[in-house]
Each structure stands twice: as C-alpha cells, then as structure tokens.
Amino acid sequence: MTFLAPLAFLVFSLSVPLLLLYFLKVRRRQRPVASVLQWESAARERHASTVFQRLQRDPLLILQLLALLALTIALARPTASVLGHRAQKVVVVLDTSASMKATDVSPSRFAGARKEALALVGRLGAGAEVMVVEAGVNPRVTASPTRDRSRVVAAIRAAEPRDIPSHLREAVRTARALTADDPHAEIHIFTGGTHPPTDAAELRDARLRWWGVGRRSDNVGITSFAIRRTYYGSFDYQAFLALVNFSNRAKSFGFTLDLDGKTLASKSLTLGPNVRRSVVVPFSNQGGGLVTARL
C-alpha cells in the first residue's frame, strides 16, 4: 500500500496538544458543599502539588485519538495496486482493412468489433496493462502498455477502417513479439467473419483469442484503385483496380467505372476463393472529373 499525500500525516501531530490537555492539572474553584463522599478523587487531585498529572485511561481521549487517526489516513489517500483478474497484460489487435466496412452486421463490421473490444476492456481488472495495435499497412501501436483505461478507450474509438487489404498476420506477429516475455499475456484479435490463425507458430500460441464479427464471409471488394495518363495519347487514361474475393467459394460479380456519373465501363468477373485479380480499364477524357469504381 502507498499513500498519494504522505504529508497529510502531519495532521496527526495535533494529537500532541490533545494529550497535553489531558496531562495538565485543572484549576478548580472552591465551593462549599454538604458532603465530599462523592468527591474523593477530586480531593486527592486538589492536594497534588505538580502542574502535570498522571494520564488516566479516558474513553473520550481514545475516541478522539482514533477519530484524528482516521482523518489523517483519509487525507493521506491510501492506494493499493491490484493485479487484473484475467491477465496481467492484454493486447487488442483491430483489423482496419476494407472488409471491416462490410454492413452484414449493423452498422458495420468494424463498429461491431470496436464495441466488442470496448466491452473486453471494461471487463478487465484494474491492474491489467492493455496495449492497442492497428492492423494497417504496417502494424501501428496506438496505445502502449498502460493501466489508464481512458487512453485505451480513446485509442480504440479513434481507430477507423481504411481501403487497404488485410495485414492481420503482420499485426499478430507484432503483438506476439511485444509480449514474448510474458506467457500469461492475452492477445485478442478483432476481425471480420472467422479468421483462424494460418501461421504454424500462431497455431501453437495459446495466448491468441480470435473475435469474428460478421454473419457471412463471402465478401468481395476493391482493395486498390489508381488512374494514370498513357504515353501515347493526350486524352487517354488507364484505371487500375485490384479486386479480391475474400470468401471460401467462387464469386461472380460485376463492377462499373463512372466519370462524373457517366458510365465509362461495365464488366463482369468470376474470382475463385481467396483470389486477387488486377484489372486495367482504358478510357478517354478531355477534362477533369471524379472517377468512381463500384461493385
């Protein structure tokens, strides 16, 4: 146990004048009475010649000292460090890939994952250290190990999904490396659908906890989109798209390329399970505009 305000113990020094009040001999006025049978102790004290008297056991004095001690301890603000009930160190890994924008759960997969992560943090003991890692293009630690719940909650709330492919494996490796010296740590990965570990080392790591958010995994998406001007025409351009099928079965779908609401191209594709394909769409345009790709 420690004290946040140890100087408050100086308040207990008030017990010194309190004790002196009980030590000092009381001067009493003389008054004639009919009998002194009930005043024997007072009479003996009256005949004492010293200024100080022997301290007697007085219940009122004991109560006053106990009250002063309780007030002193309260002002000193005692604190105690308590270990968490579940784990001493917890790592929260958030999948921020484009697939987390899927709305098969309301309002989105990422919103559901964030809610689950916040609920997990709320259940942890006060002594648990929590770290937050975003699985972006490069793993990013947004909250270093801390017992400050406000920092952890702020880091989780600030995370947002982006139009990037999944980089969970790198984020999990980072989390495992940061907790390599703690066999009792827990690593909670919040991602879409079911995403079991794929690396052999991860399969052997009992510290991993996978949280899948989403009702279905037959998800396709545009993970890359870029436009450049060609070298052989002043008004000729090429649109580059990367399309990925994240599901475990083949998917057939179509996509369109629009320029300021006008359709430039419309294509149909069939992708096998967990297949990524790049598509190049040429088009001409003599001015500026907003190019949009939609599935």
N, C-alpha and C positions, 0 to 999 in steps of 0.2 A: 504494500500500500504506500502511496505517495500523497503529498499534500500540495495543492496548487498555490496556496497562500500560506507558507510556513510562518511568516512574520506575524500572523494572527495569534500565535501562541503567546505573544507579549501581553495579550489581553488577560491571560491567567495571572499575570503579576498583580492584578487587582486583589488577588487573594491575600497579599501581604497586609495591606491596610485593613482588610476584613478581619484577619486574625488578630491584629493589634487592638481592634475594638473589643474583642473578647478577652484579651490579656489585661488591658488597662483596668485598674481598680475604679469602681464607680463611686463618685462622691454623692452621698445621700444626705438629705436634710433631716434634722432631728425633729421628731414629733412625739408628744406624749401619747401612750397607748395604755389600755387597761391591762393587757397581758402580752407577754413575749414568748409564750409557749410555741406559737407558730412562726416565730421569727429567729429561732436559734441559729440557723445557718447565716442569716443576715447579720446577726450579732457577732458571730465569730469573724466574719469578713470585716466588720466595722473595727474590730480590735487589731486587724493586721496593720503593720506599720509600713509595708512596702507599697510602692506605686503600682507595681505589676502583681497580678495574682496568677495562681496556677490555672492553666487552661483545663476546664472541665468538659466532660463529654456532653455536648449540647446537640440535640437532634436538629435544631434550627440551623446551627452552623454547618452541619453535614449537608443538609439540603441546599444551603446557599453555595457551598463549595461545588457540589455536584451540578447545580444549575450553571455556575460560572464555567465549569469544565465543558459541559455540553455546548454552551455558547461559543467557547473557544474552538472546539473541534469543528463546529458548523462553519465558523468564519474561515478556518484553515482549508476548507473544501477538500476533504479526502477523496482520492480516486484509486481505483484498482484496475489492473489490466487483466482481462479475461480472454482466454482463447476461444475461437469460434467453435460452435457445436459440431460442425461438419468437417471443415478443412481449415488448415492454418493458412493456406494460400490458394486462391481461386483465380483462374484466367478465363475471361469471357471473350470468345472469338466471334465476331459478327461478319457474316457473309454480306458484302456490299456489292455483289455482282448484279448485272442487269436482270437476271432471272428472279431476283428478290422483288422486282417491281410487279410481278405477276399478281393478278387480282382474283385468283381462285379462292382466296380467303379475304374477307373484308377487313380493312380497306385495301391491304396489300400483304404479301408475304413478309416484307421487311417490318411493317408495322406490327404484325403478329410476333415476329422474332424479337423485336425490341420490347414488346410487352412481356414476353416470357423471360427475357434477360433481366428486366427490372424486377419482376416477381422473384427471380432467383436471388438477386442481391438483397431484396428485402427480407428473405428468409435466413440469411447468413447471420452467424453470431457476431457480436460487436468486435471481437478480436481478430476476425478473419481479414487477411490482406487480399485485395481484389485488384486485378490488372485487366485492362480492356485493350484488345487488339482488333484492328480493322483489316479484313482480308481484301485489300485493294490490289492495284497493280503490283505494289510492293507492300508487304505487311507493315503496318504502322501502329505503334503503341500510343494510344491516345490517353491512357491513364496508367502511369507507372504504379507499382505495388503500393497500395495505401489503405489505411483503415478509415479514411474520410469518405463516408458514403455520398456526400454531396458531390465530390469530384467524380466519383464513379458514375453516379446517375447523370451528371451533366455530360460526361463523355459518351454514354450510351444514347442519350437524347440527341446529341449533336451529330451522330452518325447518320448518313444517308446513302441509299443505293445509287450506283452510277452505271453508265452504259459501258461496262467493261466485262470481259469474261471472268469466270470464276478462278480465283487463285487461292482456294482454301488450303491446298496441300502446303504451300509455302507458309501460310499463316499458322497452320498447325505445327509445322516444323519449328517455327519461331517460338511458339508458346512452349513446346516441349524443351527447347534449348534454354529458355529463360527459367524453367522450373526443373532442370535436370538434377539439381542437388536436393530436391525435396520429393521423396517418394510418396508423401501423403497429399501432395497438391492435387487439385482437380482442374481439368481443362474442359470447359463447356463450349461446344461449337454450335452456333445457331445458324441454320441454313435452310434452304427450301426443300420440300419433299423429304425423301430418305436419302441420306448421303453417307453410307458407311465408309470407314477408312479403307484406303486402297494400298497404302504402303505397308510392307511387311512389319517394319518397326512399329507402325501405328497399331497394327493388329495386336501386338504384344504389349502395348501400353494400356494398362488397366485404368489409367487416370482420365482417359477421354470419355466425355459424355456428349452424345450427338442429339441435338434437338431439331427435328424436322418440322417445318411449318409449311403447310400446303396439302391440298386434298388430292392432287394428281401431279404426276411428274412428266407427262407428255407435253413438254414445253419447248417451243422453238423461239428463236429471237435473232435480231440483228445486233451483232456484237462489235462491228466496225463499219464506219461509213466515211468515205473521203471522196473529194472531187478534185480533178486537176485538168488543166488545159493541155490539149495534144500539141505535138510539134508540127503537124502538117496542115493545120487549118487555124485561121484567126478566131473562128467562132465555134470550133469543135472542142468538146469536153468529154471526159470519161468519169463515170461514177463507179467507185469501187465499194462493194459490200461484202461483208463476211456474215454468212448465215449459219447458225448452229442448231442442230437437233439435240436437245438435252435428254430426250426420253429414251426408254429402252426398247422402242419399236420404231419401225419406219414411219415417217410422216410425210404426207403430201399437202402442199400449201401454195399459195400464190402471194406475190408481192408487187407493189406498184411504185413507180418513181414519178413524183409530181414536181412541177415548177410553177410556183405561184398558183396552185390549184389546178393546173392543166397537166393531164397525164402525159408523161414522156414515154413511159414503157410499162408494160404489164407482163409478168412472166409467172410460170408455174414450175415448181420444183418438187422433187421427191428425195428426201435425205434418209439414209439409214440411221439406226440407233447410234447416238453419240458421235455424229459425223459433222464436220465443219467444212463448208464449201465457200470459196470466193467467187463472186460474180462481177463482171465488168459490163456496164451499160453505157454505150456511147450516145451522145446527144449533141444538138447544136443550139446555140443561144447567142443572140446579138447584144444582149444587155444583161444587167444584174437580175437578181431574183432569189427567192428562197426555194431550195430543193429539199424535198421531203421524201423519205422512203418509209413505206408502210407495209405491214403484213396483212 
